[in-house]
Structure formats: structure tokens, C-alpha cells
Amino acid sequence: MAAALPRKPDLAVLNRFGRAEMEGHGLIGLLAAAFDDVVPVAVAVPVGLREGWIESTGGLAVSVEPDPAQLLRWWRSLGNGPREPNQSPDECRHAR
């Protein structure tokens, strides 16, 4: 992932945010680099660590259920992919 970040990938996917990251270890440096480079990150977060995850993102975290329709809605809210069928071209995609 570290080698890919300078190329500005569309999305970074991590298998999980765990105790090591909560303690400032593990992949936390890569997560911070992705945030600094404005690369969207999809990561599984155990329910018990959700508050720590939200804190570590500085409030940028968005909770999305592991459902294809919800993931697509999140992806589109970032300005990726085609507009939703009912969204006009000048409608703010973050207003929902």
C-alpha cells in the first residue's frame, strides 16, 4: 500500500482496523498517509473499536454497512461513478 499511495489510487482497502492501530502501531501510519493524500479508505472495524476508529480519523469516518447498494452510495457520495438516477447535475451529493 505504501508504494501505491504516491500514485493516488481510487481506493485503499484494508482488511481491518485492530488493537495495534488503536495503540499507534500496525498500519496506522499507512492510514494516516492515505488520509493526508485524500485517498478514500474502506476498512472493516470491529464494533468494539468503532469509537477509537472514529477518533483516529478526526471525525472523517463514515459508517457503511457491508451491503453492495450502501457501498455504492458511499462511493458515489465521494464523486465517483455515475450520478444516482434521481440526482440532478448541480445537486450537492453530500447534502443527503
C-alpha positions as CSV (number, residue, x, y, z in Angstrom):
1,M,0.0,0.0,0.0
2,A,2.8,2.4,0.8
3,A,4.1,2.1,-2.8
4,A,0.7,2.7,-4.3
5,L,-0.2,5.9,-2.3
6,P,2.0,8.2,-4.4
7,R,0.1,7.1,-7.5
8,K,-3.2,8.3,-5.9
9,P,-5.3,5.1,-6.1
10,D,-9.0,5.5,-6.3
11,L,-9.5,3.5,-3.1
12,A,-7.4,1.8,-0.4
13,V,-8.9,-1.3,1.1
14,L,-7.6,-2.7,4.5
15,N,-8.9,-5.9,6.0
16,R,-9.3,-4.5,9.4
17,F,-8.6,-1.8,12.0
18,G,-7.4,-3.5,15.2
19,R,-5.8,-3.1,18.5
20,A,-2.3,-2.5,17.0
21,E,-3.7,0.5,15.1
22,M,-5.6,1.7,18.2
23,E,-2.2,1.7,20.0
24,G,-0.5,3.7,17.2
25,H,1.2,0.7,15.6
26,G,0.3,-1.7,12.7
27,L,-1.0,0.1,9.7
28,I,-1.8,3.4,11.4
29,G,1.0,5.2,9.5
30,L,-0.4,4.0,6.2
31,L,-3.9,5.0,7.1
32,A,-2.6,8.5,8.1
33,A,-0.7,8.7,4.8
34,A,-3.9,7.8,2.9
35,F,-5.9,10.4,4.7
36,D,-3.1,13.0,4.0
37,D,-3.2,12.1,0.3
38,V,-7.0,12.3,0.3
39,V,-7.3,8.6,-0.7
40,P,-10.6,7.1,0.3
41,V,-10.1,4.1,2.7
42,A,-12.5,1.2,3.2
43,V,-11.7,-0.8,6.3
44,A,-13.5,-3.3,8.4
45,V,-13.7,-2.1,12.0
46,P,-14.9,-4.3,14.9
47,V,-17.8,-2.9,16.8
48,G,-15.8,-2.7,20.0
49,L,-13.2,-0.5,18.3
50,R,-15.6,1.8,16.4
51,E,-15.2,4.8,18.7
52,G,-11.4,4.6,18.6
53,W,-11.6,4.4,14.8
54,I,-13.8,7.5,14.6
55,E,-11.4,9.3,16.9
56,S,-8.4,8.3,14.9
57,T,-9.9,9.7,11.7
58,G,-10.6,13.1,13.2
59,G,-14.3,12.7,12.5
60,L,-13.8,11.8,8.8
61,A,-15.1,8.2,9.3
62,V,-18.4,7.2,7.7
63,S,-20.1,4.0,8.8
64,V,-21.3,1.9,5.9
65,E,-23.0,-1.4,6.2
66,P,-21.3,-4.2,4.2
67,D,-24.1,-4.1,1.6
68,P,-23.3,-3.5,-2.1
69,A,-26.0,-0.8,-2.5
70,Q,-24.8,1.1,0.6
71,L,-21.2,0.8,-0.5
72,L,-22.1,2.1,-4.0
73,R,-24.0,5.0,-2.4
74,W,-20.9,5.9,-0.3
75,W,-18.6,5.6,-3.3
76,R,-20.9,7.9,-5.3
77,S,-21.0,10.4,-2.4
78,L,-17.3,10.8,-2.9
79,G,-17.9,11.9,-6.5
80,N,-17.0,8.6,-8.1
81,G,-19.1,6.6,-10.6
82,P,-22.3,7.8,-12.3
83,R,-24.8,10.0,-10.5
84,E,-27.7,8.4,-8.8
85,P,-30.7,8.3,-11.1
86,N,-32.6,11.0,-9.2
87,Q,-29.7,13.3,-8.6
88,S,-29.5,16.4,-10.8
89,P,-26.1,17.5,-12.1
90,D,-25.9,20.5,-9.8
91,E,-27.3,18.8,-6.7
92,C,-24.9,18.7,-3.8
93,R,-24.0,15.0,-3.4
94,H,-23.2,15.4,0.3
95,A,-26.5,17.0,1.2
96,R,-28.2,13.7,1.7
